[in-house]
Amino acid sequence: MLSPRRLLPLFLLASQSLAGWASAESTKTLEVVFDQTIQSSGLEVDRTRLAPDAAGGWAAKHGSDPDKGWQRAFRFHVSDPDYLAGRYPVIDIETTFRTAPSVLFNLDASTSSGFSNLVEERMPGRNPEEWHTRKIELNDFAPTGKNDLTLSAANALSVKDVRIIGYDLDKNVNWRRVLRVGEIVGPQEGGVLLFTRGGSREFTIPLKNHARIPCSLSYTLQISSFSAPVQKEEGKLSLPAGGAENLRFTFDHAKLPLGPYEAILDIRQTDSPDKPILSRKFRLGVITDTALTKARDGEYLYGLDPANNFQHATHTPAMFTYYRLMGVDILRNPYNIDMKETVEDASRALAILASQDLQAMIMVDPPKDKDPAKRATALEKKVAFLKKLSLKHAGKGPGKYHFFELGNEPDLPFFYPNSIPDFLESFYAMYDAIKEGSKEAGLPRDATVVMNGGLSFVHDIGEKRSREFLELIDTKRIDAFGYHGHGPGIQAERMAYERIRETARQFGKDHMPFIETESGYMGTDHSTLMDQARTVVEKTAFAQSVHEPFLMYFRLVMMEGHEGGYGMTEHVIEPRPSVLSYRTMVERLRHQQFVRLLDFAGKSGAEGVNGYLFEGRNEKGAPDGRKTVLAFCERAAKYTLLVRLATPDSKVEDVKLYDMFGNTLPVEVMSGNVASFPVGPDPVYLAWTSPDGADAVDVLSPLLRANLDTPLLTSTTNPVTLSFFNPTAKPLDVQVTVAPHARVAIEATPKDSALTLPLNQPATVPVSVALGRSETPLSLPVWWRVFLDVDGTTLTPAQLSSVPDELLTKSGMSAGEFQWTPDHRINFGKIAGGFSEWRPGTAFAYIDSPTATELRCAASPDFWMTWFVNGKKLYDTTTDRVHGGGDFGSHTFTLPLHAGRNTIAVTGFSGSGGWVVDYAGPKELAIFTSGGVDPDRLTVSIQSAGQQIARTDIPFQVQGPVPPLGDIANPDQPAGWLPLEPFALLGSSELTNLWVKEPDQSRWYTGEKDLSAIVWTRQTTESLHIFLSVMDDRMTAASTSDQLPQNDAVRLVLAGADGKPVLDATGGLVNGSAASIGSKEATFAIQREESTSIARITYHITIAKSSLPSQPLRLNLSVLDNDAGYLKQTLDLGQVSQPKAGPLLNLP
C-alpha cells in the first residue's frame, strides 16, 4: 500500500495556463507576520500552543491541532469584511516556514466545497534549519471567519509569515484564474471518456465565467494520437458575467485505430488570440464494442485494486463503467467510501458488487494499538466480525467472500507498528474465526482462502520483518502467502515472486501458494504511461504462468501527488493507456487457460522475448480449439518470430495478430501451418483456431537471422551475414531483397539474391554495407556534468559556453556530479534524492561537430526546462505552467552547431512528482515520430512463389570516427578529460573477481570504490589517445616491469576487425614511475591521486597512428587489481585473450 495523496480539485488543475498576473491595483492582501510579536492585517491566527522560535518566526507545539494531537498546526481565520462577503474568491497563498526533512507538510483552506487539502508535500533536503517558501493558487476561497486556513506538519513546524493575496473579479480581471473548466462528460455512464466502435461520439466540456464582467472568447480543441493530430475544431463564444456554457464536441473516431488519445482545449480572449488564457488537457480512448464476459468457476480472475475507499468512492457509475468495460472479475476490497467495517456494510457491498457480477477480496486489518490490553479488546471485535461474516457469506463466486487479506504490508512498521509475533497472534485468531464461521455454515475448509497482507520486502526493515514472518508463520494456519511487487514490467514481478518464494524455501515453506495482492507501476509521461500499459499485461501474464488465482493490479484511481502516477485514470473519467491494454488483455484471453511458456530465446535466439501459450476452454472446461500466444520483449528490440500453429496437415483458421490495444496487425502464414509475426516491447496476441491440442504448438528457428548488435562504421564497408532457416514442410525457393536506410550515404551489395532454402539446414547471404562520411553529429551527448540548485538563466553567456569545473550553488561552490545517460534521461532527482516543485538543476555537455550544421532534436521534461547552446538560450518551457511537460511531440527544436566543440546546457525544473529531462537526437526523434521505425536499418524482404512471406527491419547503430581530442591544456591530467564523453564505463557488469567462490569475503568485490573505471578514446592528426580513470581503493604497484601483469596495471590489446592483434602492451607504476612491457608503440603516462574522498589512478596511453593499420580496430582493455599481494580481480572491456570480442574503433 502506498501512502495516500489527496486529489487536487479540478478547478485548480484546470486553471494553470499562460496568462500573466493581475495588476497590483486589483489585489487586496491579508497577512500575518511572526516576528518578536505577531502582526496581522485582515487575517488572524489562533495562538493556542504557539511560541516564538529562537531561529526566527514562531513555532507550533505538540497538541496545537485540536483534531490531531500529534500534529503541529497554525490555524487562521479571516476577519476582513470584503473577503467574508465573497469579494475575493481567487487568491494566492504565500508562506515561509520550516519543518524537518521527510516530514509531511499540509496546507488546508476553506473552499466552496468545504475545508480542502491543497498541499500534502514530503519536505526535501537534509537540513532541518532550512526555510521553505511556497505559493499556492486557489480559485474558490470561501472563508467563514472561523477556521479558514491551516498549516500543519507531523513534526516541529515554524512559520515566519502567511499572506493571502486576493484578486478582484470586477476590474483588471486575471482571466486565467476566473475561467474554469468543469467536469468533462464522456459518452459512457459516469461520463467516462471511452468511445466504442459504433457507439456515441459525443462529449461535453462545461465552461464557466466566475468574473463579474463578461468576456468574449475563442477556443481550439485538438485531439491527437501520441504521434500526430487526428482532429481539430475551432469556435467562438461569449460568456456573460457569472455565465456558463457547455461546449459540445463530436469525436470522429470511426476510422481511427483503437487505443489511447490525448486532447487539449485552449481558450483565448478574442482580443489576444495568440496567447491561451486557459488550457485543459484530457485523455480519451477508443475500444471495440465487444461485451466482455466474466470468468467461469475455476478460471483465472482478472483483478483490480480500484482506489483507497477512504478517499474515493468505488461504487460510482464511472467506476462500474470501468469494471464492466475492462472485464474486471475481482476487486481488492468491497467497500465504498460511505461504508464501515461492519457485517451490515460488508453484506451491502457484496450485494451491490454481485449485481454487477463482480467478486471481491476483503481486507481486514489486525488491531495495531501499542497497548496489549487495548489490542486484545479490538481483536475480540475483529474476531466476532470475521466469524459472523464468514458464516453468512463464505464461498466462491459473486455474492460470496472467498479471499481474505489480513493486514497490509505488515513487514513495514508504517502499516503495522508492532512486532511480527504480535501480528501473528492477531492473525491466527482472525484466521480461526474465518474458518470457524465457514465450518458452521456447513462449508469445506477450502471455501475460504486466508492470506497475510502482502509482504513488500522494502528497505532493510521490510526485508528483516518479511523473513521473520515467513520463518515464524504456521503453514497450517494460513492458506497462501501474499506479496507485493511494484515496478516496471515482468522484471519487477518476476523478482518479487522469486524473492518471496526463495525466502520461503529457506524455511521449508515454498510449497505454499503465493498471491500477488498489490502490484503497479507509476506513469508520468508518454514513455512511462506506455510502460505502464505494457506492465499491466506483463504482470498479469506472469501471475497466470505461476498459477496464481489472480493479480490485483494497483490501481484504477490514485490521488494526485507524487504517487498519483500509479493510477490508471486521470480525474477518474479519463483513461490512461493501461485501461485499454487491460481491456484488450481480457478480451483476447477470456475463457483461455495458460498452458506453458514458449522458449523464443532458446529456440529462435530472440533474447528477452517472453511467450505465453493459452488454450481456450468451453463451459465444460474442455479445449474448444482456440489458442493464443501472448508475446513481448523485455528489452528495446524487435524480432520476427516463427510459430508452428498445428501439425502440418491440420486445418488452421482465423489466424490474427492483435496489438496491445486490439488493432489487427499483419501476420504471414506459410506452408506447414507456420506463422511469421513481429514482436517488440509492446505485447501482441497471435490468435487462431485448430483441432490440434496445445502440444502441437512449437517455436521454430526464425526464417532470417542477422547479428547487428555491433555498430556499423562510417567511411568504411561493413560485412553483414544474413542467415536463413527453412521451418516449413518443404524446400523453399526464395528471393531476398535488402533495402538499406541510414542518416548517412549507404549502399548494400548485393541488393537481390536468389537461393533455395533446404529443410533443416541453414543458408547464408553475405552482404557488404558501405556507409559514407557523417557531416553531422550522430547523437546527442550521454555524459553530463550536473549542478543542483543552479538555474541556467542566471548564468552569464561565458559560464554557459563551456562545461564549468565548479559553480556556486545555494550550498556553496560545487564541482557537480557527472551522469552517464545512455537512456537519454538526465535524472536530477536521482542525484538530489528529494526535491520540491520548481527546484532547478543545470547539466552541461560537449558535442563535437565536423561541420556547421543544425540538428533536429526533442525533449520531454518533468516538468519544465530551458536549453542553451554555446551560451545562448535556445528553447524554454518555463513560461508555460500547463505545457511545461509533455512528450517529444510537444517539444521539438533545432540545435545550431558550429564546426568544432560546442557546449550544450539544459536546466531542468522539478515538478511535484519528478525531476528529469528526457531528450532525443535525430535518431530517437525519427523513431518517435515514425511510430518505432529506426532511420538506420536494413529492410530485408523474402518472397516465395511471388508472395512476400517475411519482411524484417534490422536496425543498427551508426558509429562515427573517434572524436577529436580538442584543446586540453594537460592531456595527462584527468581534469581535461572528465567533461568529455567517455567511450565506456566499466563497473560490476564488466568485473571478474577471481575469489568469488572462496569463503574469504575480504577478497570479494565490494563496489565501485574497490574497482571501476571510465574509458575515453580521442584522436589528433598524429595519435590515438586512450585515457582511463580507475577508482581503486588499494594501490599495489609492481617492483619491476615484468611483475606488472600481477599488480595494479592496464593491459591494452588493439586488433584488426578479424581479431588479429596489432598492439599488445601493459603499463603501470614501478617505483612511482610509469613503466610498460610489450608493444613499444604505446606510451603510458600514469598518475596516482589519493585523498579522503577519492583514490584514483589515471592512465594516458598515446599511440602514433602511423604505427597502426588503416582499418577499424578492436579495443580490448583489462584493468588489473592487486589487493594485499595477490591479483584479486580484473575489469574488462572486450577480451585481451580473445581480442575479436572488443568493440570497434573507427579510425578512417
N, C-alpha and C positions, 0 to 999 in steps of 0.2 A: 504494500500500500504506500503510495506516495503522499507526502504531506499536502494538505489541501491549499488551494488558492481560490480567491473569490473572482467571480465573473464581473469584469468592469461593465457598467451599464452601457447599453448600445449607444446612447446619446453621447457618451464620452468617446467611444471608439470611432463613431462616425464623424465627429466634429473636427478631427485633425485635417489640416489642409494647408494651402499655400499663402493665404491672405495675411496681411500684416495686422498689427495690433491697433486698437482704437487710440485716438489721441488722448493726451493727459486730461483735457478738459471734460472728457466724457466718463471719467472714473471717479470713484469715491473709495477711500482706503480706511479700513478699520485695522487697529493693531494693538498688540501687547508687547512691550519691551521689558525683558527681565534684566534689570541692572541691580544696583545696590537696593533699589526699590523697584516695585512693579509699576510701570507707566502704561496706562490703557486709554484707548480712544475708540469708543463705539463697540468695543469687544472686551468682555470681562472674563476673568479666569477664576475658577473655583480654587481657593488657596489651601484646601484641605491637604495636609501632609506634603506641602511644598516648602522648600527652604533654599536659601542662596547656596550656590556652588562656588567653592573657593577658586575654581578654574574659570569661572565666568558663567553667566546665566543663572538659572535656578534649577534645582533637581527635585524630581518626584521620588517619594519614599515608598517603601513596601506598603501596600494597602491603600494607595491613593486612588485606585479604581474600585469603587464600591461594588461593582458587579463581578470583578475577578480580582480577588485579594492579592494574587501573586503579581499582577500587572502594575507597572508604574505608569501613571496616567496624568496628563494635563487636560482638564475639561473646561471648555469655553462656552459662553453664551453671548449672543448678540444683544446689544442694548440700543443700537441706532434705529430710530423710528422708520427711516426710509427703507432700510433693509427688512425690518419686520413687516412693513407694508407691501413687500414683494417687489420693490422697485429695482432690485439688483440680483436677479437670479443667476446671471452669468458672472462668474468670479474666477480669480486666480487665488490660490492659497500658497503663500510663501512662508517657509520656516527654516530656521537654523537650529540644529540640535546635535546631540551626540549620544551614542549608546555603544555597548560592547560589540565587537566584531561577531558576525554569525547570528546575532540576535534578531528576531523578527520585529520590525518596526511597523506599526499600523497607524493609519490616519483615517478617521471616520467623520462623516459630516451629514447634516440634515439635508435631505433631498425631497422632491415631491413624492417619491415612493417610500419614504421612511428614512431611518438612520442607516446610511450605507457605508460599507467599507470601500474606500477609494484606493488605498495603498496597503499592500502587505509585502514588505521587502526584507529579505535577509541581508543584513548590513555587511558590506565588503570590508576588506583590509584586515590589518592585524593590530592597529593602534587604537586602543580604547579612548585615547585622548583626542582623536581626530573629530573635528566638527564637520557636519554634513549640511548641505543646503538642498532643499527640494522645492520645486514649483509644480503645483497640480492644478489642472484646469477642471472646473466644474460648471456645467451649463444649466443646472436646475437647482440651485441652492434655495432651500426653503426653511429659513431659520424660524424658530418658535419662541426664542427668548429664554429657553430652558437649557438643554444640553445640545448645542448646535455644532460643536467641533471637538473631537478628542484626538490627542496624540498619545500613543501608548507603546510600551515595549515590555518584554518579559524580563528585563534586567535594568540596571541603572540607566535612567533617562534624564538628560539635562537639556534645557531649551533656552536659547538666547532671545528669540523673537518669533512672533507669528503675525502675519499680515494677511488681510483679505482685501483684494482689490476688486471692486465691483464695476461692471460696465453698463453704461446707460443703454436702455432699449428705445429711447425716443430720438436721439440725435447722435451723430458720429458713430453709427452702429457698426460693430465688428461682425460682419455678416457670417463669417465662418463659424462664429460662436452661437448665433441665434437661428440659423437654418439647421434643421435636424431631419435626418432620415429615420423614419420609424422602422418597424419590423417588416421585412420583406415577406410577401406571401407567395409561396410557390404553388404548383398545381396539385401537390399531394395533400392528403389530410394532415392538418397541423402546419401547413404552409411549407413543407419540405421541398427543397429545390431539386427534386429528381424528376426527370422527364422521361416517360416511357414512349417507346416507338408506337405510334398510332394513338397516343393519349393527348391530353391537353398540352398546349404550348404556351399558355398564358401565365404571367406573373405580374405582381403589383408592388410598386415601391412608394410608400407614403412619404410625403414631404410637408413639413410644417414651418411656418414663419413665426417665431416667437417674439419678433420685434413689434414695436407699437407703431411702425410705419410700414407702408407697402414696399414691395420690391419687384423688379422685372428681371427675369432670369432666362437663360438658355441652358440646355442640357445636351450631353452626349453620352450615349450608352454604347460601350464596345464589349463584345463577347469574343473571347479568344480561346483557342486551344493553347497548349503550353508552348507552341512554336509559332503560331500565326493567328491574326484576326480572322474571325469567321462571320461576324455580323456587326453592323454599326447603325445606330439610329440617332437622329438629332431632332430637337424641337425647342419651342419657346413656351413660357408660361408667366403669368403674373400672379403674385400672392399678395392679398391684402394684409393689412396689419392683423396679426394673430391668425391668419388664414392657413388652410391646408389643402392639399390636392394629392390624389392617388395617381401616380404615373403608371400607366398600363402598357405592358410590352408583350410581344409575341416572339418566342424563341423558335426560329425556323431551323429545327434540328433534324428534319426528316431524312436528309441526305448526308448528315454528318456521322462520323464514326461514333460508336459507343465509347463512353469514357468521361473523364473529368474536363470541365471547362472553367474558365475564370471570366468574370465580368467586372467592369468598373463604370460607375456613373459619375460623371463630372458635371458639377453645377457652376455656372458662371453668371456674373452680372452682365446684362446686355451692354452696359457702357464700358465694361472692362473684359472683353471676350477672351483675351489671351491668357488670363490667369484664373484657374478654378478657385472658387471660394469654399467649395466643399467637394469631397470625393468619397465615394463608398465602394470599396471592393467587396466582391462576394463570389461564392463558388456555386457551380451547378454541376449536374451530372446527367448523362443520357444512358438509359438502360433498356434492356429488352422488355417486352410485355409479358414474358413468361411468369405465370403464377407459381411461386415456389412452394413445394410441399414440405411437410415436416418429416423428421426421422421416424422410422418404424421402430418397434421394440427390438432392442439389441443392436441397433445401428449406432454409428458414431454420432455424437451430439455436437452441433456447431454452437460454441459457447461465446458469451459476450458479457463483459463487465460494463453495465450501462452507464453508471455515474455514482458519485458519492451521494446517496439518497438523503444525507443530512443537509446537502447544499442544493441539490437539483431534483426536481420531480422526475420520476422514471415511468409514471403511468399516464403521460400526456398523449394526446393524439399524434403529435410529432414523433414521440419515442416509439409508440406502437407501429407507426408507419415504417420506421427504420427496422424494427424487429421483423415485420412482415416482408418488406422488400429485400432485406438481407438474408432471409431464410434462417433466422436465429432459432435454435431449439431450446437453449437453456441459458438463463440469466444467473449472474452471480449476485445473489440476494434478491428477495422478492419485494421488499418494502418500497412504498412510495414515500415522498418527503413528509407526508402528514401522518405516517404510521409509527407506532412504537413497538417495542419487543414484548408483545403480549400474544397469547394464543388467539384472541379475537382478531387482532390486526394481521397476524400471520395467516389466519384462515381466510380473512377477507382478501389479502394479497394473492393467496393461492387461487382463489376462485376467479379473481379478475384475470390473472395470467392464464388460467385454464380456459377461459372463454376465448382466448386468442391462440389456444393450442400451444402454450408456452410452459416450459418447466422452469424450476428454479432450484439452485443450491442455496441453502440457507446458512448464513454466517451468524455464529453466536460467540461473543467474546467471553472468556472466563473473567471472573472478577479480578480487579487489579489493585485494590486497596492495599497499602503497605501494612495496615493493621490486620494481623491474622484473625482477630475476632470479627472485625467488620467484613473481612473477606469471606469468612465462614458463613456469616449471615447472608451475604449476597449470593454465595454459592448455593445455599438452600433454595433460594428463589429461582436461580438458573436451572437447577435440577428439576424442580417442580414444573417449570415451564417446558423443559425439553421432554420430560416424560409424558405430560399431557398432550403436547404437540405430536409426539411420535405415536401415541395411542390413537390419536384422531386422524393423522394424515400420513403416516409412514407408508411407503410403497413406491411403485415405479410409474413413470409417465405423468402427463399433465394432471393437475389436481392432487398430486402427491409430493411428499418430500422424501427423496431418495438419498440425496447427498447432503451431508452436514460438514461444514468447515468450522472448527472450533478455534477461534482466535485469528490473528493475522500477524505474520512475521514475529513470532514470539522470541526469535533469536535477537531481535533488536529491542533494547530497553525502551526506546521511544514508544513502541507499541505494547510491550509487556515489561513493566519496570521491575518486577520481582524475579526471583531465581527460576531456573528451569525446573528444579524439583517442585517448587510452588506451582508452576504451570501444570506439571504432570498430575499433581494432586487434584487440581480442579478438573483437568482434562479427563481423568479416569472416572470421576464422579459423574461428569456430564455424559461421557460415553455410555456408562452403565445405565443412566436414565433413559437414553435414547433406545438402547437395546431392550430394556425392561418394558418400555411403552409399546414397542412393536410386538414384543412377545405376548403381552396381554391382549393385543389386538388379533392374536392368532396368526401372526406372520412369521415366516422363517427369518433366520438371523441375517441373511443377505438382502432383506427388504430395505435395509439402510446401509449406506456406506459412510463411515465417520472418519474424518481425516483431521490432521492438525492444520492450523493456519500455516500457509506456505512459508517455508524457510527461505531466507534471502541470501545467507552467507555473506552479507555485505560488511566490509571492513573486518578488522581483526576480531572485534567483539561478536559480530554476526557469525564469523567462521567458528569461533570458540563455542558459542552457545548452540549453534546448529549441531556441531559434533557431540556436544553434551546431550542434547535432546535425542539424537539417534543412538547414542550409547545407552541411555537410561530407559528409553521407551520400551514398554512390554508389548511385543507384537501381537499378543492375544487380546489386547485392549485398544487396538487401532486397526482400521481396515485398509488404509492407504496412507502413504506419505505425501503431503502437499509440499510443493516448492514453487519458487518464483524465478523467472529467467528473463528479466527485461534486457533489451539490447537489440541491435540490428540483425535481422536475418536469421538464417538457420544456424549460423555460427554461435550466436548467443544462446539459442535454445538448446543446441546440442551440448554446449559446455555446461549449462545449468543442469541438464538431465544427467550427464556423465558425472558431474561433481557430486550430486546427492547420491547417486547410485554407488559410486566408488566409496564414498564415506560410509554408506550403509553396509557395503560389502566388508569393510574393515571391522564391523561389529557383527558380521554374520546375518545381516538383515536385508540383503539385496534381493531376496525372494519376494519381498513385498511389492504390491502395486505402487506406482508413482502417478501423481496427478498434478498437472500444471494449472494453478488456480489464479495466476495473475502474470501476464506477460504482454509487454507492449514496447513501443519504440517512439521516440519523440521526433516529430517532423516540424521544421520551422521555415523551410523554403522549398522551392520546387524540387531540388535534388533530394532532400531528406523526406519530403512528402511522398515522392515516388519510392524511396527506400521503405517508407512505412507501408505503402501499398504492397510491395513485394514481401515485406516481413510478415504481414497477415497470413499470406499463403504459405510461406516457408515454415513458419512456426506450426501452423495447423497441420501441414503435411507431415512434419516430423513427429508431432504428437500421435498421429494415426500410425506412423511406422513403428512406434514403440508401444502400440496397443493401449494407449490411454483412452478413457471413455469420452473425454472432451479436453479442450484447452480454453480457458477463459481469457479471451483477448481483452486487453486493457487499453483504453476504454472508449465508449461511444462519445460521451460528453465529459470534457475536462474543463475545470475552471481556468480562467485566464491567468497569466503569470508565467513564471519560468517553466512550470511543468504542464502548462496548457497545451504544449505541443504533443502530448500523448493522446489528445483527443482525436477522434475520427471525424469530428464535425467542427464547424465554427458557428458561433451564435445559434447552435442547435440545428437550425434548419438548413445549414449549408454543408453539403457532404464533401469531405476530402476524398482524394483518390482511393484511400483504403476502404471506404464504404463500398465503392464499386468493385474493387478487387475481391473483397469478401463475398459480395453477392455472386460474382462470376464463379468463384470457387464452389459455392454451394450449388449453383445452377449446373455446373459441369459434373460435380461429384455426388450429387444427391442419390441415395439408394445404391451407391457403389462402395465396395469394401476393399480396403488396402490388401494387396496380395504379397508384393515383395518389392525390394529395391532393385533397380536396373543398374548394372555396372558400366556406365558410359565411360568413366575414367579408365578403367582397366581394359575394356574391350575395344574402345574406339579412340583412346588417347585424349578424350575430352576432359582435361583436368578441371576440377571444380564443378562439373555438371552433376546435379542430383536428378535421379529419375525414380518416380514412384508409379508403380503399376496398380491400377484399380480395376475391379471387375464388378459389373452390375449384378444386382440381385432382385428377384421378383418378390411378391408379397409372401411367398413361402420360404424365402431365403435361398432359393436355388439360383444358379447362374442364368442370366437372361440373354447372354450374347454380347452385351455392351462391354467395352473396355475403354479405359482412358490411361494415357501416360501423361503425368504431370512432370514437367522438366524445367529446370532453371539452372543458371550458372552462378556459383558463389563469387566469381571474380569478373572483372570487366573484360570478358572475352566472348566471342561468338563462334559457334561451331555448326556445321551441317551434320546432322546425325542420321543414322540409318537404323530402323527397327523392323524386324520381321513380324508382321502383324498376326500371321497364322501360317499353317503349313502351306506349301506352295500350291496345292490343289484345292485348298479351301475357298469358299465363297466369302469375300470380304466386301462389305457395303458401308456406305455413309461415312467415308473417311474424311474427317475435317480437322483443321487445326485452328484453335482459338487463342487469341492473346489474353492477357490478364483482365481485360475489360469486356471480353466477349466478342470481339471482332474476328471474322474469319481471315485466315492467312493462307498463302499458297502452300500446298503440300504436293509432292510428287509421289506417285505410286508406281513402282516398277514391277517387272515380271517377278514371279515368286512371292508376291504379296509383301514387297519391301517398300516401306515408306521412307522418304527423304524429307527432312524438315529442319529449319534453323532453330537454334537455341542460343540465347544470351542471358543477361542478368534478369530480364523480365520473364516471369513464369508463362509457359504455354501449355495448352491442353491438346494432345493428339487423341482424337476420339474415333471409334469405329465399332462396327458390329461384325461378329463372325461366330459360326457354330463351335469353333475350337475352344478349348479351355485356355485359361490364362497361362498354362505351362507351355503353350506353343509360341508365346511372345518371347523374342530374344533380341539382344543388342548385337548389331553387326559392325564389322570394321567399316570405317567411312569410305565412300567412293573416292574421296580425294583427301590427301594429307599433304600439308606443306608446313615446314617449320620456319616461320618468320619471327621468332621470338627475339632474334638479334636485329639491330637496326641495319638498314641499307645505307651505304655511304654515298655522299655526293661526290661528283667529279671522278667516278670510277664505275666499273662494271661489276655487279654483284651476282654471284652464282646462286640460283634458287633451284631446288629439286621438287617437282610435283610428283607425289606418289599416289597411285591409284590401286584400288582393290575392288574386285567384282563380287558383290554379295548375292547376285541374282541366281537363278537356276540354270543359266546357260551362258556361254561366252558372249561378250558384248563388243560390237564394233562401235567405236565412239570417235567423235570429232571434238578435240579440246581447243578452245579459243581463250587466249589470255589478253585481256584489255587492261593496260596499266594506267594508273591515275596517280598524280603527285603534285605537290606545290612547286616542284622544280621540273625542268625538262626530263622526260622519262621515255624510255623505249624498251620493249620486251621482245626478245628473239628466241625462238620463233613465236609468231603470233598464233599460228594454227598448227595443230598436229593431229594426225590420224593414227589410231592404234587399236589393236584388239586386246581386250581385257580378258585373259583366261580365267577359268574358275579357280578360286582359292590360291591365286598366285599374284604377287604384286607386279605392277608395271610402273615405270617412271618416265617422266619427261623432263629433261634438263632445260632450264630457261635462264637466259642471261638478261639481267635487268640493269640497264645503264642509266645512271642519274647524272644530270648536269650540275653545274655550279649554282649554289644558292646565293642570290643577291641580297637577301634579307635574313634577319634572324629567324630561326626555325621555331623558336619557342620563347615564351616569357621566362624570366628568372624563376628558379626554385630555391634560391638562397637569399634570405633577407636578414638584415640587421634590424631588430625590433626594439623600439624605445616606448615604454609605457608612460602614460601621462604626458605625452608630447603631442601638441596639436600642430600639424604641419603648416596651417595657415598663419601661425605666429612666428614661423621661422623666416629668416632672410633668404633671398634667392641664392646667396653664396652658400648658406647652410644646406640648401636643397639641391645643390649642384654636384655633390659628391656624397659618398657614404661616410658619415662622420665617425670619428673614433669615439666621441662621447658627446652627450648633450645634457643640458640642465633640465632635470625633472623636478617634480614637487618634493622628491626625496633627496635632492642634491644632484651632483654630477653623476652620470651613469654611462657605462660603456655599452649598455643594451644587451640583448641576447640574440644569438643567431638562431634562425629557424629554417629547417630543411622542409620544403613544401612540394614534394613530388605529386601530391594530390591537388596542387594549385589552390591551397587554402592557407591563408595567413590567420593563425589562430591566436589572437591577442589574449583571449580569455584563458587559454591553456597556460600561458606564461603567468598571467595575473593570479590565477587561482580563484578569484572572486571579483565582482565588479557591480557597479550600479549603472543605471542608464546614463548615456551621454558621456561616458569616460573615454578620453582619446588615447590612441596609441599610433605611432608612426613607424612604418617599415621602409627600409631603403635597400636598393639593389642596383647592381650594374648590369647593363646589357650592351654587348658589342655588336655593331652592325658594319658589314663590309662596305655599304654604300649609304648615302642619304635616302631614306625611304619612309613609308608610313605603314603601320601595322594596324589592321582592324582587330580590336580587342573587345572584351566584355568583362563585367564584374558583377558580383551579387553579394551585397553586404548584409550583415546583421549587426547594426541596422542602417548606419549612414557611412559615407566615405567621401574622401577628396583625393584625387590623383594629381600628381605633379610629374613633369618630365623636364629634366635639365633646368630646374629652378623655377619653372613656370606652372601655374595652376592649369590643369587640363580638363578635369571633369569633377563635378561637385554635386552631391545629393543632399547636403546638409540644410539647404533652404526649404526642402520639401519634407515636411513631417509625415506625410502619408506615403509617398512613393520612395522614401529613402531606401527601403529594402527592395525586394523583387529579384527575379531571376535574370539570367544573362540577356533574355529578350528585352528586358526593361532598361538595361544599362549597357549600350554599346558605344564605343568611341574609337577615334583614330589616334594612334600613338605616333607622333612625328619624331623621327630619329635622325641624327646626323651621322656621318661616317665616323667610325671610331667608337670610343667608350661613352655611353650615355648613362645618366642616373635617373632611376625611377623611384618615386616615393609615394606611398599611399597612407593616408590617415584613416583609420577605422574608428568609428564611434560606436560604443556598445548600445544595444537595445536592452530591453528588460530581461530578455531570455538568452541572449547570445552576444558574442563579440568576435566575429570572424569576418574576413573578406575572401570570398571565392573569386577566382579570376580565370579568364580564358584567353589564350592567344589565338592566332588564326586557325590552328588545327582544331582546338577544342570548340571554338565558336562555330566552325563549319560542321562539326559533329552535332552540336546542339541545334543549329538551325535546320539541318537536314534530317533530323529525327534519328540520328545514330550512324549516318554514313560517314566513314572516315575519308578525308580527302586524299590520303596516301594509302592506296590499296591496289591489289591485283584482283580483278574480277575474272574468275575462271568459270566458263560455261562448258557444259558437257552435253553433247547431243548424241542421240542414237536413233536410227531409223527416221531421221527428220524431226524428232521430237526432243525438246530440251528435258533432260532427266535430272539435271542438277545445275545449280548456279551458286557459287560461293564467292563472297568478298573476303579476301585475305588482307587485313590491314597490316601496316608496318610502320615503324618509326624511321624517320629520316635523320641521319646523323651528319652534321657538317664537319668541317675540318677542326682540328684542335685550335681553340681560340687563341688570340694573341696575348702575350704577356702584358703588354702595355707598359706604362711608365711607373715602375716601382723603384723607390729610392734604394732599398737594400733587399734584393731578392732572397737573401739568406735568412731574413727576419720574418717571423710569422705575421707581423702587423700588416705588411703589404699584401699578403696572400688572403688573409681572413675575409675581407669583403668580396673576394672573387668567388664565383660559383664553383664548388668542388666538382670533381669527376665522380667521386663516390664517397659515401660514409660507411665505415666498417664498424660493426658492433657485434652483439651476441650472435646474430644470424651468420656471421662470417667467421666465427671463432671456433677453433678446435682445441679443447682442453685435453691434455694428454693424461690427466689423472682423474677424470670424472668418475671412473668406475672403481676408484680406490676409496677405502673408508676414511682416509685422512682428508677432512673437509678443508683444511687450511690450504690445500693445493688446488681447490676448485676455483672456478671463475666467480668473482664477486661483484661484477658490474663494470660500467663504463670507465670508472676511475682506475680499475685494475688493468684494463686494456681496451682501448678503442682508438680509432684513427679517422682522420679526414685526408682525402687524397685529391690533389689538384693536378691538372695537366695543362700546360701552356706552351706556346712556341714563339720564337723570334725567327728572323730570317735565317740565322745560323744554327739555332739549337732547339732541341726539345727539352723542356723543363718539367720535372716531376717533383712535387713538393708534398711531404707528409707531415702532419701534425699528430703525434701519437701521445695519447694520455696513458701514462704508466706510473703507478704509484710507488713502484720499487725499481730502482735502476741497478742493473748488474752489467758492468762493462767487461769486455774481454781484455785479458792482459797481453795477448798477442793477436796478430791478424788472423792466424789460422784457427783461432778459437771463436771467431765471430759467429759461425753457424750454431754455436751452443750458448750464445749470450744475447743480450739485447741488441738487435740489428735488424736490417731490412734486406731481403733478397729481392732483386729485380730481374725478371726474365722477359725480354721482348722477343716475340716470334713472328714469323710471317703468318699470313692467313691460313696456311696449311699446318701451322703448329711447329714448324721447324725453328729452333732458337737462332736468333741473330745476335743476342747480347744476354749475358748472364753475369751479374755482379752482386756482391753482398757488401754492405757498408755498415759501420758502426763506430763507436768510440773506443779507442785503445789508449789508455793512459791520458784521457782527457782530450785527445785529438782525433779528428776524423781519419778513418782508415778503411780500405776496401780490399777485396780479393775478387778474382775473376776478370771479366772484361775490363780493359783499361780505358775504353771509350767513355765509360761512365765516371764522372767525378762527383764526390759527395762532400757537401758542407753540412755539418751536424752540430746542433746546439742543444744543451740541456737547460731547462728552466724549472726551478723549484721555488715554491713559496707556500704560505699557509693555505692558499686557495687553489693552487694548481701544481701539478707535476707533469711536465710535458717535455718531450724530445722531438725536435724537428729535423727532417732530412730534406735537403735540397739537392736533387740529382740532376746534373746537366749532361746532355749527350749531344755531340756535334751531329747535325742532320746529315752531313757529308759521309758519316760512317754508317748510316742506315740505308737499307734498300728503299727504292722509290715504290713503295707499295703499302697498303694498310698493314698495321702491326697489331699484334695481340699483346695486351698489357697484363702481366702476371706479377703480383707482389705478395710477399709473405713477411709479415711483421713478427719477429721472433721475440719471445718474452721469457727471460730467465729470472726467476724469483728465488732468492736464497740458495744459489749454487746449482740449480737444476733447470732444464728447459721445461717450463710449465705449460705453455700454450702458444698457439700461432693465430694470427689474424690474416685471412687470405682473400685476395682479390684474384679470381682465376685460380690456376694451379701451377705453381712453379715446376712441379714434377711432370705435369701434362699440359704444357703451355697452349695447346689448342683450345683450352677452355676459357682463356682470358678474353675480356671484352676488347673490341677493336678500337684502335686509334686511327683517325683519318688524317693522314699526312700526304695530301696530294702534291 
